[in-house]
Amino acid sequence: MKQPIFTGRNVPISELAKATGKSAQFIRVGLQQGVLNFGFAIHQSSDHAYSYYCPDKLVWEQTGYFKGMSDEEDGSNETS
């Protein structure tokens, strides 16, 4: 299998949910609890918000899913 060209793109939670057939909430909680190992959930200060980083290479290694960055995407982090 040919390896994709990785850019470090942050794969959005919504895209991961669609690709895996799971809800976005399932993905977020799995990352927060460390159960899903294709990204990171970083707790933001004293509030209940998290930032998520799911690099394209790690997502591909753990799930086999890959989609390259389009011109419209800027790779910004998704928070919740």
N, C-alpha and C positions, 0 to 999 in steps of 0.2 A: 504494500500500500504506500502510495506516495504521500509524504508529509506535506501538509499545507504550509503556506508562508504566514508566519505569525507576526502580528504587529504589537501585541500587548493590549489589544482592544479590550475594553471592559464590556463583556457581554451583558446586556441588560437583563434584569430579573424577568421582565415580561417575555423576552425572547427565550430565555431558558425554560420558563413555564410552558410556553407553546411547544418547544422542541421536545420536552420530556413528557408532556401530557399531564403535568401536575399544576396545581394552582401557584400563583405568585407567592401567596402566604406560606404554602408548604415549603417552597424554595427558601424564603427568608428565614423561617424558623429553623429549617435544617442547617442553614449556614450559621445562624446564631448559636445553635447547640453543638456545632462541630460534627454533625452527623453526615452532612454532605461535604465532600472534600474537593470540590472544584472551584472554590472561592473563599472569600473572607468576609466576615461581618465585623465591623468596627463600631463599638459603642461610642456615641457622641456625648461628651461631657456628662452633665447631671440629668439631662432629660432622657426620654425613652427612645430617642431616634438612633438609627443605625445607618451607616454607609456600607455599601457592598462593593466588593471588587472581585470580579470573576474573569481573570485573564483568559483570552482565547486559547492559549496553548494548554493551560491547565484544564479548561472545560473539555477540549478535544481529547486530552490524555485520559480523563476520567469517564467521559460519556461517549466519545466518538463523534460529537457534534462540532461542526465548524461552519461558519459563515464569515466571509471576508467583509471588511469595512467598506461601505458604499460612500459615495461622495457626500451624501446628506448627513452622515453620522460624524459626530465630532469626538466620540470616545469619552464623553463626560461621565462622571460617576452618578449612579442612581442612588437616591437616598429615600428613606421611608421612616 
